């Protein structure tokens, strides 16, 4: 087999096209991976904040029950309303 000194024009163009395609998809993958990592971090932070907020509400609810007993609270006014029947209780998790 004779050794060629240069690719054919078609081989050269095909090679260049495929390398460009690899570089484009590699860039797209890196961008997507970066966006995914940022989204995952934001999701985890928001989830942790939501859990902390829920823990804070639960702790406050327990303190209010200890102080005022089982009552309904009007969140807008802070008014306490006695619970008249057993079906009328504070929501539980």
C-alpha positions in Angstrom: 0.0 0.0 0.0 1.4 3.4 -1.0 1.6 6.0 1.7 -0.4 9.1 1.0 1.1 12.4 1.9 -2.2 14.3 2.2 -5.9 13.5 2.9 -8.2 13.8 0.0 -10.3 17.0 0.0 -13.4 15.0 1.0 -11.6 13.3 3.9 -10.2 16.6 5.1 -13.6 18.3 5.1 -15.2 15.3 6.8 -12.6 15.3 9.5 -12.9 19.0 10.1 -16.7 18.8 10.2 -16.6 16.0 12.7 -14.1 17.8 14.9 -16.2 20.9 14.8 -19.2 18.8 15.8 -17.4 17.3 18.7 -16.3 20.8 19.9 -19.8 22.2 19.6 -21.3 19.3 21.5 -18.6 19.4 24.1 -19.2 23.1 24.7 -23.0 22.5 24.9 -22.4 19.7 27.4 -20.1 21.9 29.6 -22.7 24.7 29.6 -25.5 22.2 30.4 -23.4 20.6 33.2 -22.7 24.0 34.7 -26.4 25.1 34.5 -27.3 21.7 36.1 -24.8 22.2 38.9 -26.1 25.8 39.6 -29.7 24.6 39.6 -28.9 21.7 41.9 -27.2 24.0 44.3 -30.1 26.5 44.3 -32.6 23.6 44.8 -30.6 22.2 47.7 -30.3 25.7 49.3 -34.0 26.4 48.9 -34.9 23.0 50.3 -32.7 23.5 53.4 -34.3 27.0 53.9 -37.8 25.5 53.6 -36.9 22.8 56.2 -35.5 25.5 58.6 -38.6 27.6 58.2 -40.8 24.6 58.9 -38.8 23.7 62.0 -39.2 27.3 63.2 -42.9 27.2 62.7 -43.2 23.9 64.5 -41.1 25.2 67.5 -43.2 28.3 67.7 -46.4 26.3 67.5 -45.3 24.1 70.4 -44.5 27.2 72.5 -47.8 28.8 71.7 -49.7 25.6 72.6 -47.8 25.5 75.9 -48.6 29.1 76.6 -52.2 29.4 75.3 -53.4 25.8 75.0 -55.1 24.5 71.9 -56.6 27.6 70.3 -57.0 28.9 66.8 -55.0 32.0 66.0 -56.0 34.7 63.5 -52.6 35.3 61.8 -53.7 38.7 60.5 -54.8 40.1 63.9 -53.1 37.8 66.4 -56.5 37.2 68.0 -56.9 33.9 69.9 -60.1 31.9 69.4 -61.1 29.1 71.7 -61.6 25.8 70.0 -65.2 24.7 70.5 -65.2 21.1 69.1 -62.6 18.4 68.7 -62.8 18.6 64.9 -61.6 22.2 65.1 -57.9 21.8 65.9 -54.6 23.2 64.7 -53.3 21.6 61.5 -50.6 18.9 62.1 -47.8 18.0 59.7 
